Amino acid sequence: MEVRRRSQRMAKVLVEAVTKKSPIKIEKQEPCEEKLSILKHAAQLLRSTGMKIGYPCLNTSLCTPSHIFRLANYTDEKCLEVTKQNLTCLQKILEYNIQHGFYFFRISSQTVPFASHSICTTDWIKHFSLTLRNMGQYIKDNDCRISMHPDQFCLINAKDENIINRSIAELDYHCRLLDEMDLDSTAKIQIHVGGLYGDKQASMDRFIDKYKTKLNDAIRRRLVIENDDRLFSVQDCLYIHEHTQIPILFDNLHHACLNNGETMMEAMKQCFATWPNGHRPMIDYATQQTGKRVGAHADHIDEKHFELFTKETRDLQFDIMLEIKDKEQSAIIAVPYAARERVQDQSLDIEPANYRYIYENAQRLQMEVNERKRAREEKKKSRKAINEDDEGCKPKPAKKQKLKKN
């Protein structure tokens, strides 16, 4: 009995200590409508110089439009339910982007879960036709640009025909989603060249062959390739372009990791020359995260690096996808830097420092979330330790002695 009371007192002390409110004081600065209005105006002027700025897949302030579930739990009803949830979130993000002047966005490949898998037999296009058409009209009415990026398992230069067929099915799904929104061919789907398979030249030639013989016109009109950070450089992509005319999307961080000695500006101009007339080139922009593997994307925009980047590229026209982990938080800082450098309008007075509070608010909120999560984990561990202590204090039942037979 005494052991039980001691354990209960211990539990009470531990739980109170763990659940005590975080000492972090959140001093949130509310958004200023005037500053947001200036930001949007700057983005509109920036767009007139030949640049749209955006970020990929989700908005850390709103929602995640890429909910999925386990394949083992698949039903057509579940697929439609989650797709509706994803599309509702996507519309919210698009509206947020217009309010803040972000006219470029990458839609998640997981918008329709398992859409390219044979298990998906529901007619999701028919079910969401009106939703997708309205969304596409909203995108066009606001002069936004959309892109998509299948994952690294989309390999059309694979040796295995089954992998190639699954990859083509995935590309077809992406095309159907964009087509159903009635977006023109400036809405691109970007992929990497693929694997080396022990022979780079043969792998590039295989990409060229499959591109010409296996991909239909609907896919080819949207497809672009991207230089990567380990296997295929800008020069390798140029070789493929020479034989296919596929445009090349330039990635600055990948180029810093893997190149053939050409400068960033030289490589950018070579990539831009591969785009057809009327199609503004796209690039992925990122910087290296300190202390991580080579090629790892930074958590937040490196303001000094981005400012120098905008100065160096001010005479080029391209749309820029910020592959930075805090998404819209970095985009809010990027727009003022780019506009200040590229827009020749004396009436525009915009300072990047005026928008750092939005990032700082988000960081404070994230700290609060992390603190609550840590407290929950500590509470769980404490309860487990107490339960184990109680179990150890329980008297063990006496063993029954077997009677020996005479």
C-alpha positions in Angstrom: 0.0 0.0 0.0 2.8 2.4 0.9 4.6 1.6 -2.4 1.4 2.5 -4.3 1.0 5.8 -2.5 4.7 6.6 -3.1 4.3 5.9 -6.8 1.2 8.1 -7.0 3.0 11.0 -5.4 6.0 10.6 -7.7 3.6 10.5 -10.7 1.9 13.7 -9.6 5.2 15.6 -9.2 6.6 14.4 -12.6 3.4 15.2 -14.5 3.2 18.7 -13.0 6.8 19.3 -13.8 6.5 18.2 -17.4 3.2 19.8 -18.2 4.2 23.1 -16.8 3.8 25.8 -19.4 6.9 26.7 -21.5 8.9 29.6 -20.3 9.1 30.8 -24.0 7.1 34.0 -24.3 5.6 34.4 -27.7 5.4 38.1 -28.6 3.7 37.8 -32.0 3.7 40.8 -34.2 0.4 41.0 -36.2 0.6 41.3 -40.0 0.5 44.8 -41.3 -1.9 45.3 -44.2 0.0 48.2 -45.6 3.2 46.2 -45.7 1.4 43.3 -47.4 -0.1 45.6 -49.9 3.4 47.0 -50.8 4.7 43.4 -51.0 2.0 42.4 -53.5 2.6 45.6 -55.5 6.3 44.9 -55.6 5.6 41.3 -56.9 3.4 42.7 -59.6 6.1 45.1 -60.8 8.6 42.2 -60.5 6.4 40.1 -62.8 6.5 42.8 -65.4 10.4 42.5 -65.5 10.1 38.9 -66.4 10.2 37.1 -63.1 7.8 35.3 -60.9 8.8 33.9 -57.5 7.3 30.9 -55.8 7.8 27.9 -53.6 6.9 24.2 -53.7 4.1 21.9 -52.6 2.9 23.2 -49.2 2.5 26.3 -47.1 3.8 26.1 -43.6 1.3 28.8 -42.4 -1.8 27.1 -43.8 -1.9 23.4 -44.6 -0.4 20.5 -46.5 -2.1 19.6 -49.8 -0.4 16.2 -50.0 -2.1 13.9 -47.5 -1.8 10.2 -48.3 -2.5 6.9 -46.6 -1.2 3.3 -46.7 -1.7 1.3 -49.9 -3.1 -1.5 -47.8 -5.9 0.8 -46.6 -6.9 1.9 -50.2 -10.5 2.2 -51.2 -11.9 4.4 -53.9 -13.9 6.2 -51.2 -10.7 6.9 -49.2 -9.0 8.1 -52.4 -11.7 10.6 -53.2 -12.0 11.8 -49.6 -8.3 12.5 -49.3 -8.1 14.1 -52.7 -11.0 16.5 -51.8 -9.0 17.4 -48.6 -5.9 18.1 -50.7 -7.7 20.2 -53.3 -9.4 22.2 -50.6 -6.0 23.0 -49.1 -4.4 23.7 -52.5 -7.1 26.3 -53.2 -6.4 28.0 -49.9 -2.7 28.1 -50.8 -3.3 29.6 -54.2 -5.5 32.3 -52.6 -2.8 33.0 -50.0 -0.2 33.3 -52.8 -2.2 35.8 -54.8 -2.7 37.9 -51.6 1.1 38.0 -51.1 2.3 38.2 -54.7 3.7 34.7 -55.2 2.8 33.9 -58.8 4.6 30.6 -59.1 3.7 27.4 -57.3 4.6 23.7 -57.6 1.7 21.4 -57.0 2.4 18.3 -55.0 2.6 15.0 -56.9 0.5 13.4 -54.1 -2.6 15.5 -54.8 -4.4 12.4 -55.9 -3.1 9.5 -53.8 -2.1 6.4 -55.9 -3.4 8.0 -59.0 -0.9 6.2 -61.3 -1.2 2.9 -59.4 -3.3 0.1 -60.9 -5.3 -0.1 -57.6 -6.8 3.3 -58.4 -9.9 2.5 -60.5 -12.0 5.5 -59.5 -12.6 8.2 -62.1 -11.1 11.0 -60.1 -11.1 13.3 -63.1 -14.8 13.0 -63.6 -15.5 13.4 -59.8 -13.4 16.6 -59.5 -13.8 18.0 -63.0 -15.6 21.1 -61.9 -13.2 21.7 -59.0 -10.2 21.4 -61.2 -11.6 23.6 -64.0 -12.4 26.3 -61.5 -9.0 26.1 -59.9 -7.4 26.3 -63.3 -9.4 29.4 -64.2 -8.4 31.0 -60.9 -4.7 30.3 -61.8 -5.1 31.8 -65.3 -7.2 34.8 -64.1 -4.3 35.7 -61.7 -1.5 35.1 -64.2 0.1 32.4 -62.0 2.5 29.7 -63.2 2.3 26.1 -62.1 4.8 23.2 -62.2 5.0 19.7 -60.9 7.9 17.4 -60.0 7.5 13.6 -59.7 9.8 11.9 -57.2 13.2 10.4 -57.9 11.7 7.0 -58.7 10.3 8.3 -62.0 13.0 6.9 -64.3 12.4 6.7 -68.0 16.1 5.7 -68.6 15.8 2.6 -66.4 16.8 -0.8 -67.8 13.8 -2.5 -66.4 10.7 -2.0 -68.7 8.4 -2.4 -65.7 10.0 0.7 -64.0 9.8 2.6 -67.3 6.1 1.8 -67.7 5.3 2.8 -64.1 7.2 6.0 -64.6 5.3 6.8 -67.8 2.0 6.1 -65.9 3.1 8.6 -63.2 3.9 11.2 -65.9 0.6 10.6 -67.5 -1.2 11.3 -64.2 0.6 14.6 -63.8 -0.3 15.6 -67.3 -4.0 14.7 -66.8 -4.1 16.7 -63.7 -2.7 19.8 -65.4 -4.8 19.2 -68.5 -8.0 19.0 -66.5 -7.2 22.4 -65.1 -6.9 23.6 -68.7 -3.4 25.0 -68.2 -1.3 25.6 -71.2 2.1 24.0 -71.9 4.0 26.6 -69.8 2.8 24.5 -66.8 5.8 22.1 -66.8 6.7 18.7 -65.3 10.3 18.5 -64.3 12.3 15.3 -63.8 15.9 14.3 -63.4 17.6 12.3 -66.2 17.7 9.2 -64.0 20.2 6.6 -62.9 23.7 5.9 -64.2 23.5 2.1 -64.3 27.2 1.9 -64.6 27.4 3.6 -68.0 26.6 7.3 -68.2 26.6 7.5 -72.0 24.4 4.5 -72.4 22.0 5.9 -69.8 21.7 9.2 -71.6 21.2 7.5 -74.9 18.5 5.3 -73.3 16.8 8.4 -72.0 16.8 9.8 -75.6 15.4 6.6 -77.0 12.6 6.3 -74.5 11.7 9.9 -74.8 11.3 9.6 -78.5 9.6 6.1 -78.6 7.7 5.7 -75.4 6.4 9.2 -74.4 3.2 10.6 -76.0 2.9 14.2 -77.2 0.9 15.2 -74.1 3.8 14.3 -71.9 6.5 15.7 -74.2 4.9 19.2 -74.4 5.2 19.5 -70.6 8.4 17.7 -69.8 11.7 19.4 -68.8 14.8 17.9 -67.4 16.9 19.3 -64.5 20.6 19.1 -63.8 21.2 17.2 -60.6 23.9 17.3 -57.9 25.6 13.9 -58.3 25.1 12.3 -61.7 24.1 14.5 -64.7 25.5 18.0 -65.1 24.2 20.9 -67.3 26.5 19.6 -70.1 25.0 16.2 -69.9 21.5 17.7 -70.1 22.6 19.7 -73.1 23.6 16.5 -74.8 20.1 15.1 -74.3 18.5 18.4 -75.4 20.6 18.3 -78.6 18.9 15.0 -79.5 15.4 15.6 -78.1 14.9 19.4 -77.9 13.7 19.0 -74.3 14.1 22.2 -72.3 16.5 22.3 -69.4 15.6 23.6 -66.0 18.6 25.1 -64.2 19.3 24.3 -60.6 21.9 26.6 -59.0 22.7 24.5 -56.0 23.0 21.3 -58.1 25.3 23.2 -60.5 27.5 24.3 -57.6 27.8 20.6 -56.6 28.3 19.2 -60.1 29.6 21.1 -63.1 32.1 21.1 -65.9 34.0 24.3 -65.0 31.5 26.7 -66.4 30.3 29.6 -64.3 26.7 29.8 -63.0 25.9 32.6 -65.5 27.3 30.6 -68.4 25.3 27.5 -67.4 22.1 29.5 -66.9 22.3 31.1 -70.3 23.0 27.7 -71.9 19.9 26.2 -70.2 17.7 29.2 -71.0 18.6 28.9 -74.7 17.0 25.4 -74.7 13.5 26.9 -74.0 11.1 27.5 -76.9 10.0 31.0 -77.8 7.2 32.2 -75.6 8.1 29.9 -72.7 10.0 31.7 -69.9 12.7 29.5 -68.4 12.2 28.2 -64.9 15.0 27.6 -62.3 15.3 26.0 -58.9 17.1 28.2 -56.4 18.6 26.9 -53.1 21.7 27.3 -50.9 23.6 24.7 -49.0 22.5 23.9 -45.4 25.4 24.2 -43.1 26.5 21.0 -41.5 24.5 18.7 -43.8 25.4 16.5 -46.7 26.5 18.3 -49.9 23.4 19.3 -51.8 21.1 19.5 -48.7 18.7 22.5 -49.0 18.9 25.3 -46.4 16.1 25.8 -43.9 15.8 29.5 -44.5 16.8 31.9 -47.3 20.4 33.2 -47.1 19.6 36.8 -47.7 23.1 37.9 -48.6 23.5 35.1 -51.1 20.1 35.8 -52.7 20.8 39.6 -52.9 24.0 38.8 -54.8 22.2 36.3 -57.0 19.5 38.9 -58.0 22.2 41.4 -58.8 24.1 39.0 -61.0 21.0 37.8 -62.9 19.1 41.1 -63.1 19.2 41.2 -66.9 17.8 37.7 -67.4 14.1 36.7 -67.5 13.1 33.6 -65.6 10.7 32.3 -63.0 12.3 31.1 -59.8 11.2 28.3 -57.5 12.6 28.7 -54.0 13.6 25.2 -52.9 14.0 26.3 -49.3 12.5 24.4 -46.4 10.4 27.1 -44.8 8.6 27.7 -48.2 6.5 30.9 -48.1 8.5 32.3 -45.2 11.5 32.7 -47.4 9.5 33.8 -50.4 8.2 36.8 -48.3 11.9 37.9 -47.9 12.9 37.1 -51.5 10.3 39.2 -53.3 11.6 42.6 -51.8 15.2 41.8 -52.6 14.4 40.8 -56.2 12.0 43.8 -56.7 14.5 46.3 -55.3 17.1 45.1 -57.7 15.0 44.6 -60.9 12.2 47.1 -60.7 13.0 50.6 -62.1 10.2 52.5 -60.3 11.1 55.4 -58.0 7.7 55.0 -56.3 8.6 51.6 -55.0 10.0 51.8 -51.5 10.4 48.3 -50.1 12.8 47.0 -47.5 13.3 43.2 -46.9 13.8 43.9 -43.2 10.2 45.0 -42.9 9.1 41.5 -43.6 11.4 39.5 -41.3 8.8 39.6 -38.6 6.6 37.2 -40.5 9.4 34.7 -40.5 10.2 35.4 -36.9 6.5 34.9 -35.9 6.6 31.5 -37.7 9.7 30.5 -35.9 8.3 31.4 -32.5 5.2 29.4 -33.2 7.3 26.5 -34.3 9.3 26.7 -31.1 6.0 26.6 -29.1 4.9 23.5 -31.1 8.2 21.8 -30.5 8.0 22.6 -26.8 4.6 21.1 -26.5 5.7 18.1 -28.4 8.7 17.6 -26.1 6.5 18.0 -23.0 4.1 15.3 -24.3 7.0 12.9 -25.0 8.5 13.5 -21.5 5.1 12.9 -20.0 4.7 9.7 -21.8 8.2 8.5 -20.8 7.5 9.4 -17.1 4.2 7.5 -17.1 6.0 4.5 -18.6 8.8 4.6 -16.0 6.2 4.9 -13.2 4.2 1.9 -14.5 7.4 -0.1 -14.8 8.3 0.9 -11.2 4.9 -0.2 -10.0 5.2 -3.5 -11.7 8.6 -4.1 -10.1 7.2 -3.4 -6.6 4.3 -5.8 -6.9 4.9 -9.0 -4.8 5.6 -11.9 -7.0 3.0 -14.7 -6.7 4.3 -17.7 -4.7 5.2 -20.6 -6.9 3.1 -23.7 -6.4 5.1 -26.6 -5.2 4.5 -29.8 -6.9 3.7 -32.7 -4.7 6.0 -35.6 -5.1 4.3 -38.9 -5.8 5.3 -41.7 -3.5 
